[in-house]
Structure formats: structure tokens, C-alpha cells
Amino acid sequence: MKFIRSLYLTNRFFQAITLVIVLFIIAYFFNALLIIPRILFMVLCALFVADILLLYSKGKGMLGRRFTPEKLSNGDKNEIRLYLENFYSFPVRLRVFDEIPHQFQRRDIEFNVSIPAGENRVLTYELRPVKRGEYSFGHINVMPHTLLGLVSRRFRFGEERMVPVYPSYIQMRRYELMAISNNLVEQGVKKIRRIGHNMEFEQIKEYVPGDDFRTINWKATARSGQLMVNNYQDEKSQQVYSVIDKSRVMQMPFEGMTLLDYAINASLVISNIAIRKDDKAGLITFQDRVGKILPASKRNKQMHLIMEALYKEKTAFREADYSRLFAAITRKLHQRSLLLLFTNFETLSGLERQLPYLKRMAKSHLLVVIFFENTEMRAVLDQRPDQTRD
């Protein structure tokens, strides 16, 4: 039974048997030609048996493995690799089917390749998830056949594996490269001179052309007999909070992803850059009530905590309550912070209803409200109609 389940007839076999049947039908009217289909039938049977013997000459004729990342990046193309090795003593042609998670709704992950005897091949393809969660991969189905190509044998490799889809860590790393150039000075690779204009004092130094004359320290100048200026540095350890609206309006889809997922991906990027710049990153989520509040920090495991928190966030399709958000921020945030509020409003009146709470938050913190523009709708509105119906 196991032998029968792994044996498949190919299109070439059905084409050959159809030809033999047609010749038998023709020979029915011309008896002198009957010997031709009989010989062809016996040859086909012999080749059929030989093909089966070749495919089953080795118990383990093929090897297949799948290499996937430990986690997939949401909204990005993730590379999946298939490793195939031929243990037969002859070249084989393969049809390869990978059982990808059902969330992708794709049936085109199929490969047709040839592998010489004793060699291997690496096949790659890309998957772009658009929802966070758990994705289960199935088996790798490898169906080799010989040069005769009358039958094929099915091998199934690998066990079912669950791979989580996290917020876009690929984008996080991409933007991290843009921010890392300013951190090279700490490693002695590149010197960057920053001129600070805030009140965090660093040192007193001699005046050089180009220094701001407003920073001249007259007392130090009088003592030293030469112009001295105060040197300031950029303030660090500032708190940056990503405030994410999880309400109903954030479930609007755009290019397969919801606005909530776009907000989560952007929050991950901003938090990582803030920590790289020696600031503190935190997280607040809300809808009809305040959900997760992760205090701002720049400790080593902070990005891991933020990623784990964002991975689990989902909506209950409720309306956003900005009064509770304002109360929670007033109660929990005692230091002036940068608040990056990711939200969306369906109408202008909806924005005006929440504007008083936004103004009150802006009195104690630096508030940046991030809206999402429907670019598809904007493209339609910007089109010039040619007909009355348009």
C-alpha cells in the first residue's frame, strides 16, 4: 500500500498508452498492422517496469530540507530556501511542491528542476505575510522521475513547523543603518561634530571661528585673557512613546495590510532608532480603554519587550476613547515626552470631537499626530474625468 501511495503516473505515460490504443483501433480494420501496436505495447510495459525499478532502486533516493527564518517579517518579502540532494546514480527531473501556510492563499509554489547524479540544488522563493500571528508550514513534496518519465515517485520531507510573523524587523534593520552612522563616533571610526543649542552644558573651550558668539562665557574670558565659549551637547535620554490607536478605524486595509499593522511597523522602527540615539523608547496602546503601557527605557532588552508587545496587539473593533488615553498619560508619564500618536479619523467632525484632548496632551508633552492618507482614493479623486459617467 505504501508503494502504491508513492507511485504516480505521468502525462508521458498517458500519452504513450493513448498512442498504443489508437494503433490497436487502426489495426482492427487493417489486420496486417496488428503486430505494430503489440510490439509497442510490450516495449511500453518493459519501459514501465524498468522505470519503476530505477526509481525504487534506493530506499532514500532524495533529500529535501526547508530553511526558514525563525520569524517572518510582516509586510516584507521573506526568503524561503529549499535544499534538495539527489542520491540516485543517475540524473533525475523533479517537480517540487512546498506546503506553505494557508494564510497566503497561494498555489503557485511549484518548481521543475533537473539534478545530476549525486549533486544538489537550492531553490528560493519569497513570501509576504500581511498579518501577524502563527503560520504553519507543511511538508515538502518532491516527485522525481527518470529520463524515461513514465512514472514518478513521491517523497515527503520535513515536519509541520510553526513560524511566527512579527512586526517588520526588516524595516527596523534597514532604517537602523541610516541611524548607525552617527554612532560610529563612539567606536572611533568617524568623528562627527554636533553643535548643541540646548541647556545641557558640556564644557568651556577656546573660541574658534564659526562658534556662536552668543555662547561666549565672559567670566571665563576675563580669567584666561582670551575668548572662551560654552559648549553644549545634544540632550539624551529623552522619552519617546509610540501611542497606537487599535480602534475600529485602524482596521482599514491598504495593500493587504491594515493601518494598525502599518502603525506597528513604524513604531518598531522609531523605537529602535530612539534607543540607538541613547533615548528611551516606550509604548502605549488604546481603543475604548488603555491597553499596554510599556515604560520608556533604553535597557538592552527593551526592543525585545516592544517587539513581543506589538506582536500580540489586536483590535476588538471598538471606538477610541481619548479621554481615557489622556487620563492614563497624565497619571503614568511624569516627564515631558515625545508622543507619536498613530491614529486615523474618518471625518473632520470626528477629529474635532477629540481635538480638546489632543490639545491638553500637547500642553504637557510634545505631541505628534500621525494620520494615514488613502492614496488610492486620492489617486481616483485627482483623475480628470473624460466622460459624464466618470
C-alpha positions in Angstrom: 0.0 0.0 0.0 2.8 2.4 0.8 4.4 1.6 -2.6 1.1 2.4 -4.4 0.6 5.7 -2.5 4.0 7.0 -3.5 3.8 6.0 -7.2 2.3 8.4 -9.7 1.7 8.0 -13.5 3.0 10.9 -15.5 1.5 12.7 -18.6 4.1 11.0 -20.8 2.7 7.5 -19.7 -0.9 8.5 -20.6 0.3 9.9 -24.0 2.1 6.7 -24.8 -0.7 4.4 -23.8 -3.2 6.6 -25.8 -0.9 6.2 -28.8 -0.9 2.4 -28.4 -4.7 2.3 -28.1 -5.2 4.4 -31.2 -2.9 2.0 -33.1 -4.9 -1.0 -31.9 -8.1 0.6 -33.2 -6.5 1.2 -36.6 -5.2 -2.4 -36.7 -8.7 -3.6 -36.1 -9.5 -2.5 -39.6 -6.1 -3.5 -41.0 -5.1 -6.8 -39.6 -1.6 -6.7 -41.2 -0.7 -3.8 -38.9 -1.7 -5.6 -35.7 2.0 -6.6 -35.0 3.0 -2.9 -34.6 0.8 -2.0 -31.6 1.5 -5.3 -30.0 5.3 -4.7 -30.1 4.8 -1.1 -28.9 2.7 -2.3 -26.0 5.3 -4.8 -24.9 8.0 -2.2 -25.2 5.9 0.2 -23.1 5.4 -2.4 -20.5 9.1 -3.2 -20.3 10.0 0.5 -20.0 7.3 1.0 -17.4 8.7 -1.8 -15.2 12.3 -0.6 -15.8 11.3 3.0 -14.8 9.8 1.7 -11.5 12.8 -0.4 -10.7 15.1 2.6 -11.3 13.1 4.9 -9.0 12.8 2.3 -6.2 16.4 1.1 -6.5 17.2 3.2 -3.5 15.1 3.5 -0.4 16.3 7.1 0.2 16.8 8.4 -3.3 16.3 12.1 -2.4 16.8 14.5 0.4 14.8 17.7 1.0 15.0 20.4 3.6 13.4 23.8 4.1 15.2 26.7 5.7 13.0 29.5 7.0 13.8 32.4 9.3 13.0 31.9 13.0 10.3 34.5 12.5 8.8 36.2 9.4 8.7 40.0 8.9 5.2 41.3 8.4 4.6 43.3 5.3 8.1 42.4 3.8 9.3 39.7 1.4 10.8 36.9 3.3 13.1 34.5 1.6 12.5 30.7 1.9 15.1 28.2 0.7 14.6 24.6 -0.2 17.7 22.3 -0.2 17.4 19.2 -2.5 20.0 16.4 -2.9 20.0 13.6 -5.4 21.3 10.2 -4.0 20.5 8.3 -7.2 23.3 7.1 -9.6 21.5 8.8 -12.5 20.1 12.3 -13.1 16.5 13.0 -12.2 14.0 15.6 -13.0 11.9 16.9 -10.2 8.6 18.5 -9.5 8.7 20.2 -6.1 5.7 21.4 -4.2 6.0 23.2 -0.9 3.1 23.2 1.5 3.0 26.9 2.6 0.7 28.3 5.3 -2.9 28.7 4.2 -2.9 32.4 5.1 -1.0 33.2 1.9 -3.7 31.6 -0.4 -1.1 30.7 -3.0 -1.0 27.5 -5.1 1.9 28.5 -7.3 4.9 27.4 -5.2 6.0 24.7 -7.7 9.4 24.1 -9.2 10.6 21.9 -12.1 14.3 21.3 -11.9 16.9 18.7 -13.0 19.6 17.4 -10.7 22.6 15.4 -11.9 23.6 12.2 -10.0 25.0 12.9 -6.5 24.5 16.7 -6.7 22.2 19.2 -5.0 20.2 22.3 -5.7 19.0 25.2 -3.6 15.6 26.7 -4.6 14.4 30.0 -3.3 11.1 31.8 -3.2 9.6 34.7 -1.3 6.6 35.1 0.9 5.0 38.4 2.0 2.7 38.0 5.1 0.2 40.8 5.8 -1.0 39.7 9.2 0.8 39.0 12.4 0.3 35.6 14.0 1.3 32.0 13.7 1.9 30.4 10.3 2.2 26.7 9.9 4.4 25.2 7.1 3.6 21.6 6.0 5.7 19.1 4.1 8.0 19.4 1.1 6.7 17.1 -1.7 9.4 16.0 -4.1 8.4 13.9 -7.1 11.5 12.7 -9.2 11.3 10.8 -12.4 13.9 9.4 -14.7 14.7 10.4 -18.3 12.0 7.9 -19.4 9.5 9.9 -17.5 6.7 7.3 -17.4 6.2 7.3 -13.6 7.3 9.4 -10.7 7.9 8.7 -7.0 6.8 11.0 -4.2 9.0 11.8 -1.3 7.7 13.9 1.6 10.3 15.7 3.7 10.2 17.8 6.8 7.7 18.1 9.7 5.0 20.6 10.1 6.5 23.8 11.6 5.0 26.9 13.1 6.8 30.2 12.2 5.5 33.4 13.9 5.1 36.6 11.9 6.4 39.6 13.9 6.2 43.3 13.1 8.6 44.3 10.4 12.0 43.8 11.8 13.4 44.0 8.2 12.4 47.7 8.0 13.7 48.2 11.5 17.2 47.0 10.4 17.0 49.0 7.2 16.4 52.3 9.0 18.9 51.3 11.7 21.7 51.5 9.1 20.7 55.1 8.5 21.0 55.9 12.2 24.2 54.0 12.9 26.4 56.4 11.1 26.0 58.9 13.9 27.0 56.2 16.4 30.3 55.4 14.7 31.9 58.2 16.7 31.6 56.1 19.8 33.6 53.4 18.2 36.3 55.8 17.0 35.5 55.2 13.3 34.1 58.5 12.3 34.2 61.9 14.0 31.0 64.0 13.9 30.9 67.4 15.4 27.5 68.3 16.8 26.6 71.8 17.9 24.0 71.8 20.6 21.8 74.7 21.3 20.0 73.4 24.4 20.8 73.8 28.1 22.8 70.6 28.6 26.2 72.0 29.3 29.3 70.0 28.2 32.5 72.1 28.6 34.2 75.5 28.2 36.6 75.8 25.3 38.5 78.4 23.4 36.7 80.4 20.8 37.3 79.3 17.1 35.8 81.0 14.0 32.4 79.6 13.4 31.3 79.3 17.1 28.1 81.1 18.1 29.2 84.4 19.7 26.1 84.2 21.9 27.7 81.3 23.8 30.8 83.4 24.9 31.5 82.9 28.6 32.6 86.4 29.7 33.7 85.4 33.2 36.0 82.6 31.8 37.2 85.1 29.1 38.2 87.6 31.8 40.1 85.0 33.8 42.0 83.5 30.8 42.6 86.6 28.8 41.2 85.1 25.6 37.7 84.4 24.3 36.1 81.3 25.8 32.8 79.9 24.8 30.3 77.4 26.4 30.0 74.2 24.6 26.7 72.4 24.7 25.7 68.9 23.6 22.5 67.3 22.4 20.2 66.2 25.2 19.9 62.5 25.6 17.8 60.0 27.5 14.6 61.7 26.3 11.4 59.7 26.4 9.8 58.7 23.1 6.5 57.0 23.3 4.7 55.3 20.4 0.9 55.7 21.1 -1.0 53.3 18.9 -4.8 53.5 18.3 -6.2 50.0 18.0 -9.8 51.0 17.4 -12.1 50.1 14.5 -10.9 52.9 12.2 -7.4 51.4 12.2 -8.6 48.2 10.5 -8.9 49.8 7.1 -7.0 47.7 4.6 -4.3 49.1 2.3 -2.3 46.8 0.0 -3.3 43.8 2.0 -2.3 45.2 5.4 -4.3 47.1 8.0 -3.5 50.6 9.2 -2.8 49.0 12.6 0.0 46.9 11.2 1.5 49.9 9.4 1.4 51.8 12.7 3.0 48.8 14.5 5.8 48.5 11.9 6.5 52.3 12.1 6.6 52.2 15.9 9.1 49.4 15.9 11.4 51.4 13.6 11.1 54.6 15.6 11.6 52.9 18.9 14.8 51.1 17.7 16.2 54.4 16.3 15.4 56.2 19.6 17.3 53.6 21.6 20.2 53.7 19.2 20.3 57.5 19.7 20.6 57.0 23.5 17.0 58.0 24.1 14.3 56.0 25.9 11.5 54.2 23.9 8.1 53.3 25.3 4.8 52.0 24.1 1.1 52.8 24.7 -1.9 51.1 23.0 -5.5 52.0 23.4 -9.0 51.8 22.0 -12.1 52.0 24.2 -9.7 51.7 27.1 -6.0 51.9 27.5 -4.2 48.6 26.9 -0.5 48.0 27.1 1.7 50.7 28.7 5.4 49.8 28.4 7.5 52.4 30.3 10.2 54.1 28.3 13.6 52.7 28.7 16.9 52.1 26.8 17.9 48.9 28.5 19.3 46.1 26.4 16.1 44.0 26.3 13.8 47.0 25.7 13.5 46.3 21.9 12.7 42.6 22.6 9.9 43.7 25.0 8.5 46.2 22.5 8.5 43.6 19.7 6.8 41.0 21.9 4.2 43.5 22.9 3.5 44.6 19.3 3.3 41.0 18.1 0.3 40.3 20.4 -1.6 43.5 19.7 -5.0 43.2 18.0 -8.3 45.1 18.0 -11.7 44.5 19.4 -13.3 46.8 16.8 -14.3 49.4 19.5 -14.3 53.2 19.3 -11.2 55.1 20.5 -11.7 56.8 23.9 -9.2 59.7 24.0 -10.4 60.8 27.4 -9.1 57.6 29.0 -5.9 58.0 27.0 -5.4 61.5 28.3 -6.1 60.3 31.9 -3.6 57.4 31.6 -0.8 59.7 30.2 -1.4 62.2 32.9 -1.2 59.5 35.6 1.7 57.5 34.2 4.0 60.0 32.4 5.6 62.5 34.8 8.4 63.6 32.5 7.8 65.6 29.4 8.0 63.2 26.5 7.6 62.9 22.7 4.3 61.2 21.9 3.9 59.8 18.4 0.2 59.1 18.1 -0.7 56.8 15.3 -4.4 57.2 14.6 -7.0 57.8 11.9 -10.2 59.8 11.6 -13.0 59.0 9.1 -14.4 62.6 9.2 -13.4 66.1 10.1 -16.1 66.2 12.8 -14.6 63.1 14.4 -11.3 64.9 14.6 -12.9 68.0 16.1 -14.5 65.9 18.9 -11.1 64.6 20.0 -9.2 67.8 19.5 -9.7 69.1 23.1 -8.0 66.0 24.5 -5.1 66.3 22.0 -4.6 70.0 23.0 -4.5 69.1 26.6 -1.9 66.3 26.0 0.2 68.8 23.9 0.4 71.2 27.0 2.5 68.7 29.0 4.2 66.7 26.2 5.4 67.2 22.6 2.6 65.5 20.7 2.9 64.4 17.0 -0.3 63.1 15.5 0.3 60.7 12.5 -2.5 60.3 10.1 -2.9 57.9 7.3 -3.8 59.1 3.8 -5.8 56.9 1.5 -3.5 57.3 -1.5 -5.7 55.0 -3.7 -8.7 57.3 -3.1 -6.6 60.4 -3.6 -5.4 59.0 -7.0 -9.0 58.5 -8.1 -10.0 62.0 -7.0 -7.1 63.5 -8.8 -8.0 61.8 -12.1 -9.5 64.1 -14.7 -12.9 62.7 -16.0 -13.3 62.3 -19.7 -17.0 61.3 -19.7 -20.1 62.3 -17.8 -20.2 58.9 -16.1 -16.7 59.4 -14.9 
